[in-house]
Amino acid sequence: MAHPGAGVSAQFTYVGADIGYCYLPLKKVGFERSVANRLELMPQAIYRFGKHIGVGAAVMVPATSKVKVTLEDSPTSDDYRYSYSSYSYGYEDDHRFSTLTYTAEDGVGGTLFARLYLEDNANLYFDARLSYARFSERLVIRRDGRDGYYDAGADVWRQPVDALDIDDRITHRMLVPGLSFGAAPHVGKNVYFNCYIGFDVHPFAKDAFSYQESYSEDYSGEFEYVTFASRLSGAHTAFRTGLGIGAHF
């Protein structure tokens, strides 16, 4: 078996693991940006069947992961932005949500990639990959509601406020294309290091959920509405980087 630097066709099997970081900006609404940050362990195997070509597979296991999603700044019919801390009183208080929670998380994924080695000293390379990713989100909205009644003080009929009991759970499964640039130099007889930067494009479905609900009411009995919609919506590009070590045979 020849070393790539010998200038002849090389065949190697690489087995190792990377520690990777992924930053994924999600949908921005108003001034609020939802984001996903993930530190992951990536055990992988690569077969290099020529001087310039290799194929590989990796498992992407979250070591630490935080998907921060928010409904803050959601659009409203009165052109104000919704705030969790919005003050309500009297008849407006009938619209207050007793429960309003929105959470998201990601899970274990995997990737297949083709690798083009650009040279055989530092083993600079480009990867084109296709990954499987899974995210889940959950929206819970509850409210008691009220019956309609005549408000003698304002001389107006107060319309009924709908009771709410929404518990919406959505799982997003997708194939994620990506590219990266890196280096995997051989160090010693059977050891290699790996480092890379790259990006992935996550094609989330558009508007996985969208609810328009009343959230306030004016003196004359007119309702104002807020629209709560998924932040895991549309295509978003993630930045990736990582370091790794392994053995080559």
BELJOQUI-V184421 format. One record per residue. SS is DSSP state (H for helix, E for strand, C for the rest). PSI is psi in whole degrees, 0 to 359 (none if undefined). OMEGA is omega as a letter, one per 40 degrees, with the letter a starting at -180 (none if undefined). Layout:
ss=(SS/SS)
psi=(PSI/PSI)
omega=(OMEGA/OMEGA)
This chain:
ss=(C/C/C/H/H/H/C/C/C/C/C/E/E/E/E/E/E/E/E/E/E/E/E/E/E/E/E/E/E/C/C/E/E/E/E/E/E/E/E/E/E/E/E/E/E/E/E/E/C/C/C/C/E/E/E/E/E/E/E/E/E/E/E/E/E/E/E/E/C/C/C/C/C/C/E/E/C/C/C/C/E/C/C/C/C/C/C/C/C/H/H/H/H/H/H/C/C/C/E/E/E/E/E/E/E/E/C/C/E/E/E/E/E/E/E/E/E/C/C/C/C/C/C/E/E/E/E/E/E/E/E/E/E/E/E/E/E/E/E/E/E/E/E/C/C/E/C/C/E/E/E/C/C/C/C/E/E/E/C/C/E/C/C/E/E/E/E/E/E/E/E/E/E/E/E/E/E/E/E/E/E/E/E/C/C/E/E/C/C/C/E/E/E/E/E/E/E/E/E/E/E/E/E/C/C/C/C/C/C/E/E/E/E/E/E/E/E/C/C/C/C/C/E/E/E/E/E/E/E/C/C/C/C/C/E/E/E/E/E/E/E/E/E/E/E/E/E/E/C)
psi=(130/147/143/329/349/353/13/170/135/145/125/150/128/131/123/197/142/151/117/154/135/129/118/104/132/195/133/131/121/232/3/129/123/143/158/128/135/130/125/151/131/85/141/161/139/136/119/104/8/178/328/354/137/162/151/173/149/152/138/102/119/125/309/139/136/117/108/111/150/150/1/141/14/145/149/161/341/14/12/165/139/141/137/331/12/132/135/155/159/229/333/330/339/342/352/139/124/330/130/100/143/119/161/156/161/170/188/139/185/163/146/141/153/136/131/112/127/333/176/29/291/355/49/142/160/138/138/124/161/118/156/129/151/127/152/150/154/130/127/123/126/145/144/327/186/160/159/152/162/124/101/325/323/355/53/148/121/119/157/147/127/135/146/138/79/127/90/120/126/134/130/120/132/157/130/111/150/163/151/160/135/188/140/67/145/135/115/195/318/15/144/151/159/139/150/161/154/188/154/148/114/113/73/147/151/130/64/327/153/122/132/116/149/142/350/174/139/180/326/4/7/132/148/148/150/144/115/122/156/138/349/72/132/178/134/142/127/145/137/147/159/167/148/174/153/192/148/148/none)
omega=(a/i/a/a/a/i/i/i/a/i/i/i/i/i/a/a/i/i/a/i/a/i/a/i/a/a/i/i/a/i/a/i/i/a/i/i/a/i/a/i/a/i/a/i/a/i/i/a/i/a/a/a/i/i/a/i/i/i/a/a/i/i/i/a/i/i/a/i/a/i/i/i/i/a/a/a/i/i/i/i/a/i/i/a/i/a/i/a/i/a/i/a/i/a/a/i/i/i/i/i/i/a/i/i/i/a/i/i/i/a/i/a/i/a/i/i/a/i/a/i/i/a/i/a/i/i/i/a/i/a/i/a/i/i/i/i/a/i/i/i/i/i/a/a/i/i/i/i/i/i/a/a/i/a/a/i/i/a/i/i/a/i/a/i/a/i/a/i/a/i/i/i/a/i/a/i/i/i/i/i/a/i/a/a/i/i/a/a/a/a/i/i/i/i/a/i/a/i/i/i/a/a/i/i/i/i/i/i/i/i/i/a/i/i/i/a/a/a/a/i/i/i/i/a/i/i/i/a/a/i/i/a/i/a/i/a/i/i/i/i/a/i/i/i/i/a/i/a/none)
